[in-house]
Amino acid sequence: MPSKVYFLTRDKKDDLYNFLKATRIFGHVKARNFVAIKIHFAEEHNKGHIDPKYVLPVVKVIREKTVSPFLADASTIYVGKRSDAYHHQLTSS
């Protein structure tokens, strides 16, 4: 079965909440589940992260289903501030 691909043009990025509601992308999520929101916290002093204003609409849509969202990121395989859990947490806060 082919995967569905959703695309929101840059000029409509401020309408992310309505876009997510219209796609019903979280329709399979059941109440009282935990849902990881995979984001990128970035490195210290780096601007390569996801702006929180884009995470908030995702959280709002998920919470309407009485679900518990949480943020998740992946560590790196190269040596740096995100290569282990302890320093990764310090970098993200």
N, C-alpha and C positions, 0 to 999 in steps of 0.2 A: 504494500500500500504506500503510495507516495506521501511524503510529508507535506504539510501545509506550511507555507512561508508567509509571514506577515511583514509588511513594510509600511513604515510611517515616514512620510517625507519631512525633511528638515523644517519646512515652513509650518508644519502642523505639530511640531514637537511639544508645544504647550498644551495640546489636547490629548496627551497620553492617557489620561484617566478614561475619557470617553472611548478612545480607540480600544483600550483593553476590555472595557465593558462590551463593546460591540463585537469583538472577536470571540468572546466567551472562552478565552484561552485557558481560564482556570476552571472550566466546567467540570472537569474530572476530579477536582479536589474535594474531599469530603470534610464535613465539619469536624472540628477538634483535631485535625491533622497538623503536623508541623510542616512548614514549607520553607526550604532554603532559598534565599535570593542570592544568587552568585554574582558578586560584584568584584571590583578591583579597587583595593584601598590605596594603591600606588606606593611608591617609595617616598621616603622623607624628602621634602623640598621639591617634589615632582608634581606637576599638574596633570599627570596622566591618570586621573581617577574619574569615576562616575560621579557627576554632580548629584548631591542629595535631592535636588528638586526633581530629578527623574526617578529616584527610588521611591519617593513618597506616594506617587499615584499607584505604583505597583503594590505597595503595602496597603493602601486604602482598599483597593479592589480585593485583595486577598482577605483582609480582615472582615469584609462584608460577609464572607462565608463562615464567620466564626472560626477562623483558622489562626494558628500562631506562626507568623513569619519570623525568620531570623536571617541575619546577614552572614554570608559565608564567602571566603576567599581561599585561594590556593597558595601554598608556599612556593618558593622558587627552587630550582635545582642549582642555581649559581650561588656563590657565597655573597651574602648581603644581609640586610636587615629583615628580610622576609624568608630567610632560609630555614628558620626554626620557629616553633610555635610561640615561644616566649617573646622573642624580639619582634615577631610579626604582630603580636597583640599590642606591644608598645608602639609600634609604627602606626597602627590603625587608630589609636586613640588620641 
